[in-house]
Amino acid sequence: MAFALLALLLAPGFVPSARAEHEIYYRYVVLGFVRDAQGRAVAGRELELIRDKTGFSYLGLTDDAGFFLIVARLGDESAGESLTLRAGPTATRLVAVFDPANHTEHRGARVDLEGTRFVEQRARFQATLLDALGAASR
């Protein structure tokens, strides 16, 4: 029986169904800008996004404009999960807010670091992400 199953799996043309890791419903994007107390962009600043449930972290780095983008792997079951965004000693807690039934819109949050204070700007997430994706394709 095991041999028959192995033969089926190795047969030409057999493609098992699996969810692709690159699909929108596996991505949660946290992006934003880091500025100093005078409002100037901070380049080369390291940021860390931590899944509080698992302790797993994702790293990001700001570019010359102070922009960062971190892609975390969060599936549909992770809606409402608590996340921590850290930049050095400064940290803030986020909640992964998205509709698990919506597999067409990008999921994520925009969070800016202004001096030593994180400011969440959820309403600006989609536009900022689309702008970043457009810039990346140029």
N, CA, C and O atoms as CSV, one atom per row, in Angstrom:
chain,resi,resn,atom,element,x,y,z
A,1,MET,N,N,0.824,-1.195,0.000
A,1,MET,CA,C,0.000,0.000,0.000
A,1,MET,C,C,0.872,1.265,0.000
A,1,MET,O,O,0.625,2.185,-0.780
A,2,ALA,N,N,1.889,1.313,0.870
A,2,ALA,CA,C,2.772,2.470,0.937
A,2,ALA,C,C,3.511,2.649,-0.380
A,2,ALA,O,O,3.722,3.777,-0.825
A,3,PHE,N,N,3.912,1.534,-1.015
A,3,PHE,CA,C,4.606,1.606,-2.292
A,3,PHE,C,C,3.695,2.201,-3.360
A,3,PHE,O,O,4.142,3.005,-4.178
A,4,ALA,N,N,2.428,1.816,-3.359
A,4,ALA,CA,C,1.470,2.333,-4.341
A,4,ALA,C,C,1.287,3.843,-4.163
A,4,ALA,O,O,1.207,4.573,-5.151
A,5,LEU,N,N,1.222,4.313,-2.930
A,5,LEU,CA,C,1.071,5.739,-2.665
A,5,LEU,C,C,2.310,6.498,-3.112
A,5,LEU,O,O,2.201,7.565,-3.717
A,6,LEU,N,N,3.490,5.954,-2.817
A,6,LEU,CA,C,4.734,6.582,-3.234
A,6,LEU,C,C,4.810,6.644,-4.753
A,6,LEU,O,O,5.221,7.663,-5.308
A,7,ALA,N,N,4.418,5.565,-5.436
A,7,ALA,CA,C,4.428,5.539,-6.900
A,7,ALA,C,C,3.488,6.605,-7.466
A,7,ALA,O,O,3.812,7.257,-8.459
A,8,LEU,N,N,2.328,6.780,-6.836
A,8,LEU,CA,C,1.374,7.795,-7.293
A,8,LEU,C,C,1.964,9.198,-7.119
A,8,LEU,O,O,1.840,10.042,-8.006
A,9,LEU,N,N,2.597,9.437,-5.987
A,9,LEU,CA,C,3.180,10.750,-5.727
A,9,LEU,C,C,4.302,11.086,-6.698
A,9,LEU,O,O,4.483,12.248,-7.062
A,10,LEU,N,N,5.054,10.079,-7.118
A,10,LEU,CA,C,6.180,10.302,-8.017
A,10,LEU,C,C,5.795,10.213,-9.488
A,10,LEU,O,O,6.626,10.473,-10.359
A,11,ALA,N,N,4.560,9.855,-9.776
A,11,ALA,CA,C,4.110,9.693,-11.162
A,11,ALA,C,C,4.173,11.026,-11.900
A,11,ALA,O,O,3.836,12.065,-11.333
A,12,PRO,N,N,4.603,11.004,-13.160
A,12,PRO,CA,C,4.626,12.234,-13.953
A,12,PRO,C,C,3.225,12.844,-14.024
A,12,PRO,O,O,2.232,12.140,-14.209
A,13,GLY,N,N,3.172,14.137,-13.878
A,13,GLY,CA,C,1.887,14.828,-13.989
A,13,GLY,C,C,1.131,14.933,-12.677
A,13,GLY,O,O,0.144,15.666,-12.600
A,14,PHE,N,N,1.566,14.219,-11.635
A,14,PHE,CA,C,0.874,14.320,-10.355
A,14,PHE,C,C,1.293,15.607,-9.676
A,14,PHE,O,O,2.477,15.819,-9.413
A,15,VAL,N,N,0.331,16.462,-9.393
A,15,VAL,CA,C,0.615,17.728,-8.725
A,15,VAL,C,C,-0.284,17.809,-7.501
A,15,VAL,O,O,-1.491,18.012,-7.634
A,16,PRO,N,N,0.290,17.653,-6.305
A,16,PRO,CA,C,-0.549,17.759,-5.116
A,16,PRO,C,C,-1.014,19.196,-4.926
A,16,PRO,O,O,-0.289,20.133,-5.261
A,17,SER,N,N,-2.212,19.374,-4.392
A,17,SER,CA,C,-2.685,20.734,-4.154
A,17,SER,C,C,-2.070,21.250,-2.865
A,17,SER,O,O,-2.039,20.558,-1.847
A,18,ALA,N,N,-1.582,22.475,-2.930
A,18,ALA,CA,C,-0.982,23.117,-1.756
A,18,ALA,C,C,-1.179,24.615,-1.884
A,18,ALA,O,O,-1.188,25.157,-2.990
A,19,ARG,N,N,-1.331,25.262,-0.783
A,19,ARG,CA,C,-1.469,26.715,-0.794
A,19,ARG,C,C,-0.097,27.343,-0.998
A,19,ARG,O,O,0.884,26.933,-0.379
A,20,ALA,N,N,-0.042,28.317,-1.851
A,20,ALA,CA,C,1.222,28.997,-2.137
A,20,ALA,C,C,1.529,30.004,-1.046
A,20,ALA,O,O,0.656,30.775,-0.645
A,21,GLU,N,N,2.742,30.003,-0.572
A,21,GLU,CA,C,3.164,30.903,0.500
A,21,GLU,C,C,3.139,32.367,0.080
A,21,GLU,O,O,3.090,33.248,0.938
A,22,HIS,N,N,3.172,32.646,-1.221
A,22,HIS,CA,C,3.195,34.031,-1.679
A,22,HIS,C,C,1.802,34.640,-1.821
A,22,HIS,O,O,1.683,35.825,-2.134
A,23,GLU,N,N,0.770,33.874,-1.602
A,23,GLU,CA,C,-0.597,34.381,-1.738
A,23,GLU,C,C,-0.876,35.459,-0.688
A,23,GLU,O,O,-0.291,35.447,0.395
A,24,ILE,N,N,-1.767,36.385,-1.016
A,24,ILE,CA,C,-2.112,37.485,-0.119
A,24,ILE,C,C,-2.554,36.974,1.241
A,24,ILE,O,O,-2.241,37.597,2.256
A,25,TYR,N,N,-3.275,35.856,1.294
A,25,TYR,CA,C,-3.794,35.394,2.571
A,25,TYR,C,C,-2.736,34.741,3.448
A,25,TYR,O,O,-3.067,34.166,4.485
A,26,TYR,N,N,-1.493,34.818,3.058
A,26,TYR,CA,C,-0.391,34.389,3.926
A,26,TYR,C,C,0.526,35.547,4.288
A,26,TYR,O,O,1.499,35.361,5.018
A,27,ARG,N,N,0.227,36.732,3.787
A,27,ARG,CA,C,1.106,37.884,4.023
A,27,ARG,C,C,0.418,38.918,4.899
A,27,ARG,O,O,-0.775,39.188,4.761
A,28,TYR,N,N,1.198,39.483,5.797
A,28,TYR,CA,C,0.754,40.639,6.562
A,28,TYR,C,C,1.914,41.627,6.514
A,28,TYR,O,O,3.013,41.317,6.973
A,29,VAL,N,N,1.677,42.799,5.969
A,29,VAL,CA,C,2.734,43.770,5.726
A,29,VAL,C,C,2.632,44.906,6.743
A,29,VAL,O,O,1.572,45.505,6.925
A,30,VAL,N,N,3.742,45.182,7.390
A,30,VAL,CA,C,3.833,46.356,8.263
A,30,VAL,C,C,4.861,47.278,7.621
A,30,VAL,O,O,5.999,46.884,7.365
A,31,LEU,N,N,4.440,48.503,7.369
A,31,LEU,CA,C,5.319,49.460,6.697
A,31,LEU,C,C,5.141,50.832,7.319
A,31,LEU,O,O,4.196,51.069,8.072
A,32,GLY,N,N,6.044,51.720,7.001
A,32,GLY,CA,C,5.933,53.077,7.517
A,32,GLY,C,C,7.221,53.844,7.319
A,32,GLY,O,O,8.108,53.431,6.571
A,33,PHE,N,N,7.304,54.957,7.999
A,33,PHE,CA,C,8.466,55.835,7.906
A,33,PHE,C,C,9.015,56.093,9.305
A,33,PHE,O,O,8.268,56.175,10.280
A,34,VAL,N,N,10.336,56.217,9.378
A,34,VAL,CA,C,10.999,56.557,10.637
A,34,VAL,C,C,11.612,57.936,10.465
A,34,VAL,O,O,12.391,58.182,9.544
A,35,ARG,N,N,11.238,58.836,11.380
A,35,ARG,CA,C,11.751,60.198,11.352
A,35,ARG,C,C,12.259,60.549,12.748
A,35,ARG,O,O,11.756,60.047,13.752
A,36,ASP,N,N,13.266,61.420,12.790
A,36,ASP,CA,C,13.792,61.849,14.087
A,36,ASP,C,C,12.862,62.920,14.676
A,36,ASP,O,O,11.837,63.254,14.082
A,37,ALA,N,N,13.224,63.444,15.828
A,37,ALA,CA,C,12.377,64.420,16.524
A,37,ALA,C,C,12.168,65.703,15.724
A,37,ALA,O,O,11.195,66.422,15.953
A,38,GLN,N,N,13.083,66.000,14.777
A,38,GLN,CA,C,12.951,67.193,13.937
A,38,GLN,C,C,12.221,66.891,12.625
A,38,GLN,O,O,12.079,67.778,11.784
A,39,GLY,N,N,11.761,65.657,12.442
A,39,GLY,CA,C,11.011,65.286,11.245
A,39,GLY,C,C,11.865,64.834,10.072
A,39,GLY,O,O,11.347,64.650,8.970
A,40,ARG,N,N,13.172,64.652,10.288
A,40,ARG,CA,C,14.065,64.201,9.214
A,40,ARG,C,C,14.059,62.681,9.119
A,40,ARG,O,O,13.987,61.982,10.130
A,41,ALA,N,N,14.136,62.180,7.883
A,41,ALA,CA,C,14.172,60.730,7.650
A,41,ALA,C,C,15.393,60.108,8.308
A,41,ALA,O,O,16.483,60.681,8.297
A,42,VAL,N,N,15.192,58.927,8.883
A,42,VAL,CA,C,16.288,58.183,9.502
A,42,VAL,C,C,16.578,56.966,8.632
A,42,VAL,O,O,15.771,56.040,8.553
A,43,ALA,N,N,17.734,56.979,7.982
A,43,ALA,CA,C,18.141,55.858,7.123
A,43,ALA,C,C,18.905,54.821,7.937
A,43,ALA,O,O,19.591,55.157,8.902
A,44,GLY,N,N,18.780,53.557,7.536
A,44,GLY,CA,C,19.551,52.486,8.156
A,44,GLY,C,C,19.070,52.071,9.538
A,44,GLY,O,O,19.817,51.433,10.279
A,45,ARG,N,N,17.855,52.414,9.895
A,45,ARG,CA,C,17.303,52.038,11.213
A,45,ARG,C,C,16.726,50.638,11.133
A,45,ARG,O,O,15.916,50.351,10.251
A,46,GLU,N,N,17.127,49.770,12.035
A,46,GLU,CA,C,16.620,48.401,12.083
A,46,GLU,C,C,15.307,48.369,12.857
A,46,GLU,O,O,15.163,49.016,13.893
A,47,LEU,N,N,14.352,47.599,12.330
A,47,LEU,CA,C,13.079,47.386,13.000
A,47,LEU,C,C,12.829,45.889,13.078
A,47,LEU,O,O,13.332,45.117,12.261
A,48,GLU,N,N,12.047,45.492,14.066
A,48,GLU,CA,C,11.722,44.084,14.253
A,48,GLU,C,C,10.233,43.965,14.535
A,48,GLU,O,O,9.699,44.663,15.397
A,49,LEU,N,N,9.567,43.079,13.807
A,49,LEU,CA,C,8.159,42.775,14.040
A,49,LEU,C,C,8.104,41.390,14.668
A,49,LEU,O,O,8.608,40.423,14.096
A,50,ILE,N,N,7.495,41.294,15.836
A,50,ILE,CA,C,7.468,40.038,16.587
A,50,ILE,C,C,6.031,39.542,16.721
A,50,ILE,O,O,5.136,40.287,17.118
A,51,ARG,N,N,5.829,38.268,16.381
A,51,ARG,CA,C,4.536,37.630,16.640
A,51,ARG,C,C,4.530,37.263,18.118
A,51,ARG,O,O,5.293,36.394,18.542
A,52,ASP,N,N,3.680,37.912,18.904
A,52,ASP,CA,C,3.666,37.676,20.343
A,52,ASP,C,C,3.308,36.234,20.682
A,52,ASP,O,O,3.798,35.690,21.672
A,53,LYS,N,N,2.460,35.613,19.873
A,53,LYS,CA,C,2.008,34.244,20.112
A,53,LYS,C,C,3.149,33.230,20.010
A,53,LYS,O,O,3.210,32.272,20.781
A,54,THR,N,N,4.052,33.450,19.051
A,54,THR,CA,C,5.105,32.467,18.789
A,54,THR,C,C,6.501,32.966,19.137
A,54,THR,O,O,7.416,32.160,19.304
A,55,GLY,N,N,6.680,34.272,19.249
A,55,GLY,CA,C,8.002,34.834,19.485
A,55,GLY,C,C,8.827,34.955,18.212
A,55,GLY,O,O,9.948,35.461,18.248
A,56,PHE,N,N,8.283,34.494,17.082
A,56,PHE,CA,C,9.006,34.575,15.814
A,56,PHE,C,C,9.065,36.036,15.378
A,56,PHE,O,O,8.095,36.778,15.534
A,57,SER,N,N,10.214,36.442,14.830
A,57,SER,CA,C,10.340,37.836,14.435
A,57,SER,C,C,10.761,37.985,12.982
A,57,SER,O,O,11.364,37.091,12.388
A,58,TYR,N,N,10.423,39.139,12.434
A,58,TYR,CA,C,10.739,39.516,11.061
A,58,TYR,C,C,11.479,40.847,11.140
A,58,TYR,O,O,11.109,41.721,11.924
A,59,LEU,N,N,12.518,40.997,10.333
A,59,LEU,CA,C,13.358,42.183,10.406
A,59,LEU,C,C,13.158,43.110,9.222
A,59,LEU,O,O,12.805,42.668,8.129
A,60,GLY,N,N,13.385,44.390,9.443
A,60,GLY,CA,C,13.310,45.389,8.389
A,60,GLY,C,C,14.370,46.452,8.614
A,60,GLY,O,O,14.939,46.560,9.700
A,61,LEU,N,N,14.628,47.231,7.580
A,61,LEU,CA,C,15.640,48.275,7.619
A,61,LEU,C,C,15.122,49.457,6.811
A,61,LEU,O,O,14.572,49.272,5.725
A,62,THR,N,N,15.292,50.667,7.329
A,62,THR,CA,C,14.818,51.842,6.596
A,62,THR,C,C,15.772,52.190,5.457
A,62,THR,O,O,16.979,51.966,5.539
A,63,ASP,N,N,15.188,52.749,4.384
A,63,ASP,CA,C,15.994,53.220,3.260
A,63,ASP,C,C,16.356,54.689,3.491
A,63,ASP,O,O,16.171,55.211,4.591
A,64,ASP,N,N,16.866,55.344,2.465
A,64,ASP,CA,C,17.292,56.745,2.602
A,64,ASP,C,C,16.142,57.696,2.932
A,64,ASP,O,O,16.361,58.754,3.522
A,65,ALA,N,N,14.914,57.323,2.553
A,65,ALA,CA,C,13.744,58.160,2.847
A,65,ALA,C,C,13.140,57.829,4.207
A,65,ALA,O,O,12.129,58.415,4.593
A,66,GLY,N,N,13.759,56.886,4.944
A,66,GLY,CA,C,13.227,56.465,6.232
A,66,GLY,C,C,12.122,55.434,6.124
A,66,GLY,O,O,11.489,55.096,7.124
A,67,PHE,N,N,11.883,54.928,4.919
A,67,PHE,CA,C,10.802,53.965,4.677
A,67,PHE,C,C,11.250,52.550,5.019
A,67,PHE,O,O,12.382,52.159,4.733
A,68,PHE,N,N,10.351,51.787,5.634
A,68,PHE,CA,C,10.596,50.366,5.883
A,68,PHE,C,C,9.366,49.558,5.492
A,68,PHE,O,O,8.248,50.074,5.468
A,69,LEU,N,N,9.587,48.294,5.189
A,69,LEU,CA,C,8.513,47.371,4.835
A,69,LEU,C,C,8.917,46.002,5.358
A,69,LEU,O,O,9.978,45.482,5.011
A,70,ILE,N,N,8.063,45.422,6.197
A,70,ILE,CA,C,8.306,44.101,6.769
A,70,ILE,C,C,7.151,43.203,6.374
A,70,ILE,O,O,5.989,43.551,6.584
A,71,VAL,N,N,7.467,42.042,5.801
A,71,VAL,CA,C,6.444,41.075,5.404
A,71,VAL,C,C,6.479,39.911,6.380
A,71,VAL,O,O,7.490,39.218,6.505
A,72,ALA,N,N,5.363,39.703,7.072
A,72,ALA,CA,C,5.236,38.599,8.018
A,72,ALA,C,C,4.336,37.531,7.419
A,72,ALA,O,O,3.479,37.822,6.584
A,73,ARG,N,N,4.534,36.313,7.846
A,73,ARG,CA,C,3.678,35.214,7.398
A,73,ARG,C,C,2.571,35.030,8.430
A,73,ARG,O,O,2.787,34.463,9.501
A,74,LEU,N,N,1.386,35.520,8.087
A,74,LEU,CA,C,0.200,35.353,8.927
A,74,LEU,C,C,-0.921,34.845,8.050
A,74,LEU,O,O,-1.264,35.488,7.058
A,75,GLY,N,N,-1.488,33.730,8.383
A,75,GLY,CA,C,-2.599,33.177,7.611
A,75,GLY,C,C,-3.937,33.680,8.117
A,75,GLY,O,O,-4.011,34.489,9.042
A,76,ASP,N,N,-4.994,33.183,7.489
A,76,ASP,CA,C,-6.356,33.583,7.853
A,76,ASP,C,C,-6.625,33.413,9.348
A,76,ASP,O,O,-7.308,34.234,9.960
A,77,GLU,N,N,-6.084,32.345,9.928
A,77,GLU,CA,C,-6.327,32.033,11.340
A,77,GLU,C,C,-5.659,33.030,12.290
A,77,GLU,O,O,-5.903,32.992,13.496
A,78,SER,N,N,-4.823,33.916,11.759
A,78,SER,CA,C,-4.075,34.858,12.595
A,78,SER,C,C,-4.764,36.206,12.781
A,78,SER,O,O,-4.201,37.096,13.420
A,79,ALA,N,N,-5.955,36.375,12.243
A,79,ALA,CA,C,-6.688,37.640,12.431
A,79,ALA,C,C,-6.865,37.891,13.923
A,79,ALA,O,O,-7.275,37.001,14.668
A,80,GLY,N,N,-6.553,39.106,14.349
A,80,GLY,CA,C,-6.677,39.471,15.751
A,80,GLY,C,C,-5.443,39.166,16.581
A,80,GLY,O,O,-5.408,39.455,17.777
A,81,GLU,N,N,-4.437,38.587,15.956
A,81,GLU,CA,C,-3.214,38.226,16.682
A,81,GLU,C,C,-2.443,39.486,17.083
A,81,GLU,O,O,-2.448,40.489,16.370
A,82,SER,N,N,-1.789,39.411,18.230
A,82,SER,CA,C,-1.007,40.522,18.760
A,82,SER,C,C,0.418,40.480,18.212
A,82,SER,O,O,1.046,39.422,18.159
A,83,LEU,N,N,0.918,41.656,17.804
A,83,LEU,CA,C,2.264,41.799,17.262
A,83,LEU,C,C,2.965,42.937,17.997
A,83,LEU,O,O,2.315,43.868,18.473
A,84,THR,N,N,4.275,42.863,18.088
A,84,THR,CA,C,5.058,43.950,18.665
A,84,THR,C,C,6.007,44.473,17.600
A,84,THR,O,O,6.732,43.701,16.973
A,85,LEU,N,N,6.002,45.784,17.396
A,85,LEU,CA,C,6.938,46.428,16.479
A,85,LEU,C,C,7.955,47.163,17.330
A,85,LEU,O,O,7.605,47.976,18.185
A,86,ARG,N,N,9.229,46.861,17.080
A,86,ARG,CA,C,10.302,47.418,17.904
A,86,ARG,C,C,11.346,48.090,17.023
A,86,ARG,O,O,11.731,47.569,15.976
A,87,ALA,N,N,11.796,49.259,17.472
A,87,ALA,CA,C,12.913,49.973,16.854
A,87,ALA,C,C,13.823,50.385,18.001
A,87,ALA,O,O,13.578,51.391,18.666
A,88,GLY,N,N,14.872,49.606,18.230
A,88,GLY,CA,C,15.730,49.852,19.387
A,88,GLY,C,C,14.926,49.684,20.658
A,88,GLY,O,O,14.216,48.691,20.811
A,89,PRO,N,N,15.024,50.645,21.582
A,89,PRO,CA,C,14.294,50.527,22.852
A,89,PRO,C,C,12.817,50.923,22.751
A,89,PRO,O,O,12.062,50.735,23.705
A,90,THR,N,N,12.405,51.467,21.608
A,90,THR,CA,C,11.021,51.917,21.426
A,90,THR,C,C,10.192,50.796,20.823
A,90,THR,O,O,10.606,50.170,19.847
A,91,ALA,N,N,9.011,50.538,21.405
A,91,ALA,CA,C,8.160,49.459,20.914
A,91,ALA,C,C,6.698,49.850,21.014
A,91,ALA,O,O,6.317,50.714,21.804
A,92,THR,N,N,5.888,49.192,20.194
A,92,THR,CA,C,4.440,49.381,20.248
A,92,THR,C,C,3.770,48.044,19.970
A,92,THR,O,O,4.354,47.172,19.327
A,93,ARG,N,N,2.567,47.889,20.445
A,93,ARG,CA,C,1.790,46.675,20.224
A,93,ARG,C,C,0.772,46.950,19.128
A,93,ARG,O,O,0.098,47.979,19.135
A,94,LEU,N,N,0.669,46.007,18.178
A,94,LEU,CA,C,-0.299,46.078,17.083
A,94,LEU,C,C,-1.222,44.877,17.156
A,94,LEU,O,O,-0.893,43.866,17.776
A,95,VAL,N,N,-2.363,44.990,16.528
A,95,VAL,CA,C,-3.270,43.861,16.364
A,95,VAL,C,C,-3.442,43.647,14.869
A,95,VAL,O,O,-3.725,44.589,14.129
A,96,ALA,N,N,-3.269,42.409,14.428
A,96,ALA,CA,C,-3.426,42.071,13.005
A,96,ALA,C,C,-4.915,42.120,12.665
A,96,ALA,O,O,-5.659,41.173,12.921
A,97,VAL,N,N,-5.329,43.240,12.084
A,97,VAL,CA,C,-6.732,43.456,11.740
A,97,VAL,C,C,-6.908,43.234,10.248
A,97,VAL,O,O,-6.323,43.947,9.433
A,98,PHE,N,N,-7.720,42.236,9.890
A,98,PHE,CA,C,-8.075,41.978,8.498
A,98,PHE,C,C,-9.254,41.018,8.462
A,98,PHE,O,O,-9.560,40.351,9.450
A,99,ASP,N,N,-9.909,40.958,7.313
A,99,ASP,CA,C,-11.037,40.054,7.107
A,99,ASP,C,C,-10.503,38.741,6.543
A,99,ASP,O,O,-10.033,38.718,5.406
A,100,PRO,N,N,-10.561,37.650,7.303
A,100,PRO,CA,C,-10.021,36.372,6.821
A,100,PRO,C,C,-10.707,35.854,5.549
A,100,PRO,O,O,-10.144,35.020,4.839
A,101,ALA,N,N,-11.900,36.336,5.266
A,101,ALA,CA,C,-12.608,35.882,4.068
A,101,ALA,C,C,-12.190,36.659,2.818
A,101,ALA,O,O,-12.512,36.256,1.701
A,102,ASN,N,N,-11.477,37.765,3.004
A,102,ASN,CA,C,-11.069,38.603,1.877
A,102,ASN,C,C,-9.664,38.186,1.426
A,102,ASN,O,O,-8.675,38.437,2.114
A,103,HIS,N,N,-9.601,37.551,0.268
A,103,HIS,CA,C,-8.319,37.092,-0.269
A,103,HIS,C,C,-7.870,37.922,-1.466
A,103,HIS,O,O,-7.066,37.460,-2.277
A,104,THR,N,N,-8.387,39.149,-1.581
A,104,THR,CA,C,-7.997,40.002,-2.701
A,104,THR,C,C,-7.259,41.261,-2.258
A,104,THR,O,O,-6.362,41.725,-2.963
A,105,GLU,N,N,-7.620,41.822,-1.101
A,105,GLU,CA,C,-6.955,43.043,-0.633
A,105,GLU,C,C,-5.713,42.701,0.173
A,105,GLU,O,O,-5.669,41.696,0.882
A,106,HIS,N,N,-4.702,43.559,0.048
A,106,HIS,CA,C,-3.484,43.389,0.842
A,106,HIS,C,C,-3.813,43.596,2.317
A,106,HIS,O,O,-4.669,44.406,2.673
A,107,ARG,N,N,-3.115,42.847,3.160
A,107,ARG,CA,C,-3.337,42.915,4.603
A,107,ARG,C,C,-2.140,43.566,5.270
A,107,ARG,O,O,-0.994,43.270,4.929
A,108,GLY,N,N,-2.401,44.448,6.215
A,108,GLY,CA,C,-1.284,45.040,6.916
A,108,GLY,C,C,-1.643,46.316,7.624
A,108,GLY,O,O,-2.814,46.654,7.795
A,109,ALA,N,N,-0.594,47.028,8.037
A,109,ALA,CA,C,-0.757,48.274,8.779
A,109,ALA,C,C,0.394,49.212,8.452
A,109,ALA,O,O,1.513,48.781,8.173
A,110,ARG,N,N,0.097,50.485,8.492
A,110,ARG,CA,C,1.147,51.493,8.387
A,110,ARG,C,C,1.368,52.055,9.787
A,110,ARG,O,O,0.435,52.484,10.465
A,111,VAL,N,N,2.624,52.037,10.189
A,111,VAL,CA,C,2.998,52.547,11.500
A,111,VAL,C,C,4.259,53.388,11.328
A,111,VAL,O,O,5.305,52.875,10.930
A,112,ASP,N,N,4.156,54.670,11.627
A,112,ASP,CA,C,5.305,55.564,11.519
A,112,ASP,C,C,5.938,55.741,12.899
A,112,ASP,O,O,5.249,55.736,13.919
A,113,LEU,N,N,7.256,55.897,12.911
A,113,LEU,CA,C,7.964,56.224,14.143
A,113,LEU,C,C,8.404,57.672,14.027
A,113,LEU,O,O,9.257,58.016,13.209
A,114,GLU,N,N,7.800,58.521,14.869
A,114,GLU,CA,C,8.088,59.955,14.870
A,114,GLU,C,C,8.841,60.284,16.152
A,114,GLU,O,O,8.242,60.396,17.222
A,115,GLY,N,N,10.159,60.439,16.039
A,115,GLY,CA,C,10.985,60.630,17.234
A,115,GLY,C,C,11.028,59.342,18.028
A,115,GLY,O,O,11.649,58.365,17.608
A,116,THR,N,N,10.368,59.340,19.178
A,116,THR,CA,C,10.317,58.136,20.017
A,116,THR,C,C,8.887,57.618,20.163
A,116,THR,O,O,8.594,56.846,21.077
A,117,ARG,N,N,8.001,58.040,19.268
A,117,ARG,CA,C,6.585,57.676,19.385
A,117,ARG,C,C,6.092,57.006,18.102
A,117,ARG,O,O,6.220,57.563,17.011
A,118,PHE,N,N,5.530,55.810,18.245
A,118,PHE,CA,C,4.910,55.132,17.109
A,118,PHE,C,C,3.512,55.695,16.891
A,118,PHE,O,O,2.773,55.929,17.848
A,119,VAL,N,N,3.150,55.912,15.622
A,119,VAL,CA,C,1.830,56.423,15.266
A,119,VAL,C,C,1.260,55.500,14.196
A,119,VAL,O,O,1.790,55.423,13.088
A,120,GLU,N,N,0.175,54.801,14.533
A,120,GLU,CA,C,-0.455,53.894,13.582
A,120,GLU,C,C,-1.372,54.691,12.664
A,120,GLU,O,O,-2.161,55.517,13.124
A,121,GLN,N,N,-1.259,54.433,11.346
A,121,GLN,CA,C,-2.053,55.147,10.348
A,121,GLN,C,C,-2.687,54.128,9.400
A,121,GLN,O,O,-2.348,54.065,8.218
A,122,ARG,N,N,-3.603,53.341,9.935
A,122,ARG,CA,C,-4.221,52.252,9.171
A,122,ARG,C,C,-4.857,52.724,7.863
A,122,ARG,O,O,-4.767,52.035,6.847
A,123,ALA,N,N,-5.490,53.879,7.883
A,123,ALA,CA,C,-6.185,54.366,6.691
A,123,ALA,C,C,-5.225,54.642,5.538
A,123,ALA,O,O,-5.651,54.680,4.383
A,124,ARG,N,N,-3.947,54.834,5.824
A,124,ARG,CA,C,-2.970,55.155,4.779
A,124,ARG,C,C,-2.186,53.930,4.312
A,124,ARG,O,O,-1.306,54.049,3.459
A,125,PHE,N,N,-2.498,52.745,4.865
A,125,PHE,CA,C,-1.737,51.540,4.533
A,125,PHE,C,C,-1.795,51.191,3.046
A,125,PHE,O,O,-0.753,51.064,2.403
A,126,GLN,N,N,-2.996,51.036,2.496
A,126,GLN,CA,C,-3.137,50.586,1.101
A,126,GLN,C,C,-2.416,51.524,0.137
A,126,GLN,O,O,-1.678,51.066,-0.735
A,127,ALA,N,N,-2.622,52.827,0.286
A,127,ALA,CA,C,-1.991,53.801,-0.619
A,127,ALA,C,C,-0.473,53.761,-0.501
A,127,ALA,O,O,0.229,53.846,-1.508
A,128,THR,N,N,0.038,53.634,0.718
A,128,THR,CA,C,1.485,53.582,0.919
A,128,THR,C,C,2.064,52.316,0.307
A,128,THR,O,O,3.119,52.363,-0.325
A,129,LEU,N,N,1.392,51.189,0.485
A,129,LEU,CA,C,1.867,49.925,-0.086
A,129,LEU,C,C,1.852,49.984,-1.607
A,129,LEU,O,O,2.827,49.587,-2.245
A,130,LEU,N,N,0.780,50.465,-2.194
A,130,LEU,CA,C,0.690,50.551,-3.649
A,130,LEU,C,C,1.758,51.493,-4.201
A,130,LEU,O,O,2.327,51.238,-5.263
A,131,ASP,N,N,2.027,52.572,-3.486
A,131,ASP,CA,C,3.095,53.499,-3.891
A,131,ASP,C,C,4.450,52.790,-3.838
A,131,ASP,O,O,5.261,52.931,-4.753
A,132,ALA,N,N,4.693,52.034,-2.775
A,132,ALA,CA,C,5.966,51.308,-2.640
A,132,ALA,C,C,6.104,50.237,-3.722
A,132,ALA,O,O,7.190,50.050,-4.272
A,133,LEU,N,N,5.029,49.542,-4.027
A,133,LEU,CA,C,5.067,48.514,-5.076
A,133,LEU,C,C,5.312,49.147,-6.430
A,133,LEU,O,O,6.036,48.587,-7.254
A,134,GLY,N,N,4.712,50.318,-6.676
A,134,GLY,CA,C,4.936,51.030,-7.933
A,134,GLY,C,C,6.374,51.492,-8.067
A,134,GLY,O,O,6.960,51.409,-9.146
A,135,ALA,N,N,6.945,51.981,-6.968
A,135,ALA,CA,C,8.330,52.431,-6.980
A,135,ALA,C,C,9.275,51.264,-7.213
A,135,ALA,O,O,10.309,51.414,-7.865
A,136,ALA,N,N,8.919,50.100,-6.679
A,136,ALA,CA,C,9.787,48.923,-6.840
A,136,ALA,C,C,9.805,48.420,-8.275
A,136,ALA,O,O,10.785,47.816,-8.710
A,137,SER,N,N,8.721,48.667,-9.017
A,137,SER,CA,C,8.665,48.173,-10.399
A,137,SER,C,C,9.298,49.137,-11.400
A,137,SER,O,O,9.477,48.791,-12.568
A,138,ARG,N,N,9.634,50.338,-10.950
A,138,ARG,CA,C,10.239,51.325,-11.841
A,138,ARG,C,C,11.707,51.091,-12.026
A,138,ARG,O,O,12.364,51.839,-12.750
